[in-house]
Amino acid sequence: MKAPFFLTAAVAPATIEAGGGAIINLSSWIVRLGVPVGTLYGSTKGAPETLTRAWAAEFGRHGVRVNAISPGVIHEPMPGVTHPARS
């Protein structure tokens, strides 16, 4: 959680001064679930999402986009099975 906070604090002023740009944070789909024994991971990925929303509101008026990428699970197709979306 410290890395996104301090990195954004370091680059935001120059990004604003340059007239705009983008800041991208990484999160995880897991923050939306209650996973047993997943408290630490979920909270460390949830914090950047909250920071992203706040920074988007704060820096957006200066032309800085702030987004979070929240990848999820990708299921590889099983051999010999056709996925319904590819039929």
Backbone as a ProteinNet text record, in pm:
[ID]
protein_1_A
[PRIMARY]
MKAPFFLTAAVAPATIEAGGGAIINLSSWIVRLGVPVGTLYGSTKGAPETLTRAWAAEFGRHGVRVNAISPGVIHEPMPGVTHPARS
[TERTIARY]
79.8	0	86.3	202.5	289	337.7	371.7	428.9	335.4	207.6	122	104.9	96.4	77.5	196.9	316.9	435.8	471.8	450.2	476.9	383.3	256.1	161.6	195.6	231.1	271.6	392.4	479.9	601.3	573.1	483	462.3	344.5	250.5	130.4	161.3	246.1	272	329	422.7	480.9	378.7	293	189.4	89.8	52.4	-38	28.7	154.4	228.6	242.2	252.5	264.3	131.5	24.3	-106.3	-192.5	-148.3	-229.8	-148.5	-216.7	-152.1	-238.1	-176.6	-250.4	-168.6	-238.5	-180.5	-262.1	-194.3	-263	-216.9	-312.8	-285.1	-330.1	-272.7	-312.3	-391.4	-502.2	-584.6	-610.2	-718.6	-753.3	-903.1	-959.8	-1101.9	-1133.7	-1034	-1054.3	-1106.4	-1090.4	-1136	-1287	-1358.4	-1504.1	-1559.4	-1470.7	-1512.9	-1469.7	-1540.7	-1495.9	-1430	-1299.7	-1227.7	-1164.7	-1195.5	-1131.6	-979.4	-914.3	-769.1	-714.5	-798.2	-754.2	-757.9	-763.3	-777.2	-663.3	-541.6	-427	-419.3	-429.8	-421.3	-535.4	-656.9	-772.6	-762.8	-716.1	-706	-592.8	-483.2	-373.5	-409.4	-501.2	-546.7	-668	-742.6	-857.6	-816.5	-708.4	-661.6	-628.2	-556	-529.7	-657.5	-761.9	-887.2	-948.5	-944.5	-997.4	-913.6	-781.7	-694.2	-720.3	-742.7	-768	-891.7	-998.7	-1121	-1097.2	-1027	-999.9	-909.2	-804.8	-713.4	-781.7	-870.3	-942.5	-1024.2	-1088	-1165.4	-1073.9	-959.6	-866.9	-790.2	-739.1	-651.8	-724.2	-845.4	-918.5	-938.9	-963.7	-985.7	-859	-745.1	-617.7	-577.1	-667.6	-639.3	-564.9	-560.7	-491.4	-596.5	-590.3	-678.6	-613.8	-692	-641.3	-733.8	-677.9	-755.2	-687.6	-765.8	-712.6	-746.6	-649.4	-670.9	-693	-801.1	-838.4	-857.2	-746.5	-758.9	-828.3	-890.4	-958.1	-900.7	-975.1	-932.5	-955.8	-861.4	-875.1	-872.7	-981.9	-990.5	-939.6	-840.1	-790.3	-888.8	-915	-1006.1	-948.7	-1036.5	-994.1	-976.8	-877.7	-857.5	-982.6	-1023.5	-1138.9	-1272.1	-1275.1	-1401.9	-1412	-1522.9	-1542.5	-1616.1	-1561.7	-1625.5	-1751.2	-1863	-1987.8	-1975	-1886.2	-1869.7	-1799.4	-1737.5	-1663.1	-1734.5	-1858	-1931.8	-1985.8
-117.7	0	127.1	119.1	237.3	279.1	181.9	213.5	300.8	263.4	350.9	490.1	494	622.5	714.9	665.4	749.6	777.9	681.1	705.1	811.6	803.6	904.1	1041.6	1045.8	1173.4	1232.1	1146.5	1192.7	1240.5	1173.6	1207.6	1301.3	1308.8	1389.6	1537.1	1600.9	1743.3	1769.1	1687.2	1705.3	1673	1575.5	1539.3	1653.9	1713.8	1828.8	1945.3	1970.2	2080.2	2060.6	1935.5	1905	1921	1941.6	1962	1838.3	1729.8	1609.2	1483.7	1373.1	1243.3	1136.1	1023.8	911.4	844.5	805.6	726.3	599	485.5	356.2	275.3	229.9	146.3	3.8	-89.8	-230.6	-272.6	-338.9	-392.7	-540.5	-593.8	-733.5	-751.5	-842.2	-872.9	-926.9	-974.6	-1038.6	-940.8	-810.1	-712.8	-712.6	-767.1	-770.4	-897	-983.1	-1109.4	-1116.6	-1193.4	-1224.1	-1361	-1364.1	-1489.9	-1527.1	-1645.7	-1686.6	-1682.7	-1636.5	-1624.7	-1531.9	-1442.8	-1352.2	-1206.3	-1182.3	-1045.9	-955.3	-999.5	-914.9	-882.7	-983	-959.9	-870.1	-902.5	-823.4	-677.9	-654.2	-516	-440.9	-508.3	-438.9	-406.7	-480	-449.2	-355.8	-355.4	-266.1	-122.3	-102.7	33.4	111	53.5	129.3	166.1	83.5	118.9	242.5	249.1	365.9	489.2	473.1	584.4	629	535.1	566.8	654.5	619.1	699.7	841.7	851.6	983.1	1065.7	1003.3	1075	1116	1031.9	1067.8	1194.5	1203	1322.9	1442.9	1419.9	1529.1	1579.4	1487.7	1525.7	1538.6	1486.3	1489.5	1629	1723.5	1861.9	1924.6	1859.3	1906.7	1829.7	1746.6	1671.4	1540.8	1495	1369.3	1260.7	1157	1041.4	945.7	894.3	795.8	674.9	559.6	436.8	322.6	221.4	97.9	-18.2	-102.4	-226.2	-334.9	-409.5	-511.5	-644.9	-713.1	-838.7	-947.7	-1037.8	-1149.9	-1281.7	-1385.4	-1520	-1541	-1603.4	-1638.9	-1790.4	-1844.6	-1989.7	-2028.9	-2112.1	-2164.9	-2270.4	-2272.8	-2374.2	-2515.2	-2605.9	-2745.2	-2805.6	-2891.6	-2955.5	-3031.6	-3008	-3080	-3019.3	-2910.7	-2848.4	-2711.8	-2687.8	-2559.5	-2466.8	-2348	-2248.9	-2198.4	-2178.3	-2134.6	-2003.1	-1914.2	-1787.3	-1803.7	-1916.9	-1939.3	-2034.9	-2069.5	-2162.4	-2093.5
0	0	0	59	64.9	-73.1	-156.4	-287.9	-371.8	-392	-472.7	-410.1	-278.7	-211.8	-235.3	-206.9	-220.6	-366.9	-455.2	-597.3	-654.3	-617.6	-665.4	-608.5	-481	-420.6	-492.7	-542.9	-611.3	-753	-825.4	-966.4	-992	-901.4	-925.3	-950.7	-870.6	-897	-1037.6	-1082.1	-1215	-1324.1	-1298.6	-1396.2	-1411.8	-1299.7	-1304.3	-1376.6	-1343.6	-1406.2	-1556.9	-1599.6	-1742.2	-1815.4	-1741.3	-1803.9	-1810.7	-1753.5	-1750.9	-1772.2	-1763.3	-1778.1	-1716.3	-1684.9	-1627.9	-1518.4	-1414.3	-1306.2	-1300.3	-1304.5	-1305	-1184.4	-1106.1	-989	-1015.6	-943.8	-956.2	-834	-859.6	-752.6	-783.4	-733.7	-759.5	-742.4	-815.1	-801.8	-663.3	-593.8	-463.3	-358.3	-381.7	-281.6	-267	-364	-357.7	-294	-248.4	-189.2	-43.8	33.3	168.6	166.1	154.9	140.6	274.7	326	450.9	438.6	538.7	546.7	436.5	386	281.2	323.7	453.2	503	461	479.1	448.8	299.8	215.3	71.2	24.3	67.3	24.9	67.1	188.3	235.4	166.2	134.7	66.2	-77.8	-136.9	-272.4	-270.1	-161.8	-149.6	-126.1	-52.8	-23.7	-151.6	-247.5	-370.7	-447.7	-438	-504.5	-441	-308	-238.1	-270.6	-269.9	-306	-450.4	-539.6	-679.9	-694.4	-624	-631.3	-579.6	-467.6	-409.8	-500.7	-554.4	-643.2	-773	-823.8	-946.4	-922.7	-807.5	-774.2	-753	-692.8	-661.2	-783.1	-864.2	-974.4	-1107.8	-1117.8	-1244.1	-1298.5	-1211.6	-1257.1	-1315.3	-1292.3	-1347.1	-1472.4	-1524.4	-1645.6	-1622.3	-1497.3	-1465	-1443.2	-1525.5	-1508.1	-1408.9	-1317.3	-1221.4	-1229.2	-1264.6	-1280.6	-1206.8	-1176.2	-1116.4	-1208.5	-1230.2	-1304.5	-1201.6	-1220.6	-1123.5	-1194.4	-1226	-1301	-1219.4	-1291.5	-1227.5	-1274.7	-1251.7	-1288.6	-1437.7	-1503.1	-1643.9	-1653.4	-1704.2	-1719.5	-1856.9	-1859.8	-1985.9	-2036.1	-2165.2	-2217.1	-2198.7	-2167.8	-2153.1	-2291.8	-2308.1	-2439	-2482.8	-2606.2	-2662.4	-2626	-2545.8	-2507.9	-2575.4	-2645.6	-2710.4	-2616.3	-2598.2	-2512	-2580	-2506	-2569.4	-2646.1	-2604.4	-2674.2	-2807.9	-2830.5	-2955.4	-3049.2	-3018.4	-3104.8	-3226.1
[MASK]
+++++++++++++++++++++++++++++++++++++++++++++++++++++++++++++++++++++++++++++++++++++++

